[in-house]
Amino acid sequence: MKSLRIDDVEGLPVLGTLVWKPIRRTLGITAFGINAYTAGKAGDEVVEDHTEQTHEEAYVVVRGHATFTVDGEEVDAPAGTIVFLDDPEQRRHAVATEAGTTVLAIGGQPGTHTISSWEYIFPSLPARNEGDWDAARNILEGALAEHDIPAIRYHLAQVEARAGNADRALEQLRIAVAARPDYAASAATEDDFASIRDDPRFPT
């Protein structure tokens, strides 16, 4: 595990007023690009005027205030703003409107990121917490249509078991455990599966 404060990374003056902080290199990240830009004073650049060739990029204003210009359109960006450019050819530029403004730039190749299963599962949790099994099922089935992975089937099995649909729960659990045998041990103690655990089809 590594951690750092952006302020502790030495800034390098690179282009005009642009000061670049090499976050990715400092932490040794290889899965995506991430670096920071800081402004000494209002009017300094925090994103140089440029386009990309292949990268999607997101810019996060973590401190201060900036004005982005994307293909001629201005975006007011106080701290907490995320500006996402899904088209690499969009021309982008940003200038600080406050001293000390810091922008985190995150980039990667479209379509190459392995999406965490929790991005699909978390949206179902509010409905599950409310006992709205139909809504939870719809969310998870939609996720499954987008990305068929064992974790989603495991959670769908939990929902079906809670909803009283034993056959559907056991089928989803069977598929999940076939792909991820370690799920059998988890299922053996999950309260969600209490209603189907005595069924001879329950995976062990």
Stockholm file with secondary structure:
# STOCKHOLM 1.0

chainA/1-204         MKSLRIDDVEGLPVLGTLVWKPIRRTLGITAFGINAYTAGKAGDEVVEDHTEQTHEEAYVVVRGHATFTVDGEEVDAPAGTIVFLDDPEQRRHAVATEAGTTVLAIGGQPGTHTISSWEYIFPSLPARNEGDWDAARNILEGALAEHDIPAIRYHLAQVEARAGNADRALEQLRIAVAARPDYAASAATEDDFASIRDDPRFPT
#=GR chainA/1-204 SS CCCCCGGGSCCEEEETTEEEECHHHHHTCCSSEEEEEECSSTTCEEEEEECCSSCEEEEEEEESEEEEEETTEEEEEETTCEEEECCTTSCEEEEESSTTCEEEEEEECTTCCCCCTHHHHGGGHHHHHTTCHHHHHHHHHHHHHHCCCHHHHHHHHHHHHHHTCHHHHHHHHHHHHHHCTTHHHHHTTCGGGTTTTTSTTSCC
#=GC SS_cons         CCCCCGGGSCCEEEETTEEEECHHHHHTCCSSEEEEEECSSTTCEEEEEECCSSCEEEEEEEESEEEEEETTEEEEEETTCEEEECCTTSCEEEEESSTTCEEEEEEECTTCCCCCTHHHHGGGHHHHHTTCHHHHHHHHHHHHHHCCCHHHHHHHHHHHHHHTCHHHHHHHHHHHHHHCTTHHHHHTTCGGGTTTTTSTTSCC
//
